[in-house]
C-alpha cells in the first residue's frame, strides 16, 4: 500500500478500541453519528456488537479509517438474522493518513 485510497479490511481487534471510540465520539460531537451524547465505554460497545460482524478499514500503518458493526434487532425468533448495522468513517484517520502519504518520498 502506498497510494491514496488503499486500505485493508480486518476484524475489529483488541488493538482498535481507542481509535474506534475516538472516531465515534467525533461523530457524536458533530451531531451526525448517533442519538447518544457520548461514545459508550468499550465494554458496552463490545458487548452490544455481534462478534463476527465487526470490521475495521486500516491504512498501511494500521490506523483505523472506519469501522462497521452490527447488532441484533431482536431476540425473537421471527427476527433471526435481522440486524441493525452501523458504518463509521473516521475523518480524522483519513486526514492523518492522507497527510502521511503526501509527506512520503
C-alpha positions as CSV (number, residue, x, y, z in Angstrom):
1,X,0.0,0.0,0.0
2,X,1.3,3.4,-0.8
3,X,-1.2,5.3,-2.9
4,X,-4.2,7.3,-1.7
5,X,-7.4,5.2,-1.3
6,X,-5.7,1.9,-0.5
7,X,-6.8,0.2,2.7
8,X,-7.3,-3.3,4.1
9,X,-10.2,-4.8,6.0
10,X,-9.6,-6.6,9.2
11,X,-11.6,-8.0,12.1
12,X,-12.0,-5.3,14.8
13,X,-9.5,-6.5,17.4
14,X,-8.0,-5.6,20.8
15,X,-5.7,-3.0,19.3
16,X,-8.6,-0.9,17.8
17,X,-10.9,0.2,20.6
18,X,-9.2,3.6,21.3
19,X,-9.3,4.6,17.7
20,X,-12.8,3.3,17.1
21,X,-14.3,5.1,20.2
22,X,-12.4,8.3,19.3
23,X,-13.9,8.3,15.9
24,X,-17.3,7.5,17.4
25,X,-17.1,10.5,19.8
26,X,-16.0,12.8,17.0
27,X,-19.1,11.8,15.1
28,X,-21.3,12.3,18.1
29,X,-19.7,15.8,18.7
30,X,-20.6,16.7,15.1
31,X,-24.2,15.7,15.7
32,X,-24.3,13.3,12.8
33,X,-23.4,9.9,14.3
34,X,-25.9,8.8,17.0
35,X,-28.7,9.9,19.3
36,X,-26.2,9.5,22.2
37,X,-24.3,12.4,23.6
38,X,-21.1,10.4,24.4
39,X,-19.5,7.3,23.0
40,X,-20.1,4.3,25.2
41,X,-17.4,2.7,27.2
42,X,-15.6,-0.1,25.2
43,X,-17.1,-2.8,27.4
44,X,-20.6,-1.7,26.5
45,X,-19.8,-1.2,22.8
46,X,-18.1,-4.6,22.7
47,X,-20.9,-6.5,24.4
48,X,-23.6,-5.0,22.1
49,X,-22.0,-5.8,18.8
50,X,-22.1,-9.2,17.1
51,X,-18.6,-10.6,17.3
52,X,-18.4,-12.0,13.7
53,X,-19.7,-8.7,12.2
54,X,-17.2,-6.1,13.4
55,X,-14.6,-5.0,11.0
56,X,-12.2,-2.0,10.5
57,X,-10.7,-0.4,7.5
58,X,-7.0,0.2,8.1
59,X,-4.4,2.2,6.3
60,X,-0.9,0.8,5.7
61,X,0.3,1.9,9.1
62,X,-2.6,0.2,10.9
63,X,-4.6,3.4,11.6
64,X,-8.4,2.9,11.7
65,X,-10.0,4.7,8.8
66,X,-13.5,3.4,9.5
67,X,-15.5,0.5,11.0
68,X,-18.7,-1.5,10.5
69,X,-20.6,-3.3,13.2
70,X,-24.0,-5.0,13.6
71,X,-26.4,-5.6,16.5
72,X,-29.4,-8.0,16.5
73,X,-32.7,-6.2,16.1
74,X,-34.5,-8.6,18.5
75,X,-34.0,-11.9,20.2
76,X,-37.5,-13.0,18.9
77,X,-37.2,-16.0,16.6
78,X,-39.1,-14.1,13.9
79,X,-36.2,-11.7,13.6
80,X,-33.4,-14.3,13.5
81,X,-30.7,-12.9,11.1
82,X,-32.1,-9.4,11.1
83,X,-29.5,-6.8,12.2
84,X,-29.1,-3.1,12.6
85,X,-25.8,-2.1,11.2
86,X,-23.6,1.0,11.5
87,X,-20.8,2.3,9.4
88,X,-18.4,4.9,10.8
89,X,-15.8,6.6,8.7
90,X,-13.1,8.3,10.7
91,X,-12.4,11.6,9.0
92,X,-9.5,12.1,11.5
93,X,-8.0,8.8,10.4
94,X,-8.5,9.7,6.7
95,X,-6.9,13.2,7.2
96,X,-3.9,11.9,9.1
97,X,-3.5,9.1,6.5
98,X,-3.6,11.5,3.6
99,X,-1.2,13.9,5.3
100,X,1.3,11.0,5.9
101,X,1.1,9.9,2.3
102,X,1.6,13.5,1.0
103,X,4.8,13.7,3.0
104,X,6.1,10.3,1.8
105,X,9.1,10.4,-0.6
